[in-house]
Amino acid sequence: MFGRPIYDHAVGDTASIRPLAERKARIIGRCGRAAYVETSHAFLKSWCDLAPDLFPNLKLVHLIRDPLKVAKSEANRHEWLDWFHFPVRNYRGGDGRLYPRWALTTLEPIYQHVADRPLTLFQRYAIQWIEIENRAMRFLDRFDKHSHGVTLQSPHELNDAERVRGMFDFLGLDLRRQAIDLGGRHNRNPRPTVVSDRERDEFAQIVSGLPASYLEIFRREPYTKMPWIECLRPEAKGG
């Protein structure tokens, strides 16, 4: 559901996405397991609107990360893939242009509010984070799924054994053993995610330039107690 489905979602071509989503549902339905868990971040980028029909028993884990670190990590990956000329890093949209396979296209309406300025890679992915969180809240509201989800703050709660146990209980998944061991293999990042003062300024520029409607969700739960929440309040920056 990466690549062209993201473009199709951006231009409103749901008819092109549906056959892929239905095929995905058929394959998952044949897996012969009591539950299927997916961690792909394609969900809110390309096909979430179709999911409730295809998966009526859908449950959700809303993982919330520091937007500055997310944007920096995404920008680093983008640069790394370009540096090594990774062969499938881009795809061609219906308009003939090339787009990054794992990112929003910048054709989405939120980007039109900053179309008068050149964006750094960091800013592009900062806007993507804001858009994705808005989509998450719209999805929960539209399909009345607030009671069907659990929220975890990364990395702290994701590394808390009791919070993880609560997540498994919520999802109705049995544990093979009583104790939860979080010490196994970790995904080591070869390039540490360090946010500079310049990037903090770039983020503030984006926040001050977006309409208040995109920032309204951050005045409510589950965001209000996040340690980084002040960076999403333009009044704190004088904007």
Protein Blocks (a to p, Z undefined) as FASTA:
>chain_A
ZZjlmmmmmnopaklmmmmmmmmmmmmmmnopabdcdfbfklmmmmmmmmmmmmmmbccd
dddddfklmmmmmmmmmmmmmmnopaklpccdfkopacdfkbcehlamklmmmmmpccdf
klmmmmmmmmmmmmmmmmmmmnopmlmcccdddfklmmgmklmmmmmmmnopacfbfbdc
fkbccdddfbdcdddfklmmmmmmmmmmpcfklmmmmmpcfklmpcklmmmmmklnoZZ
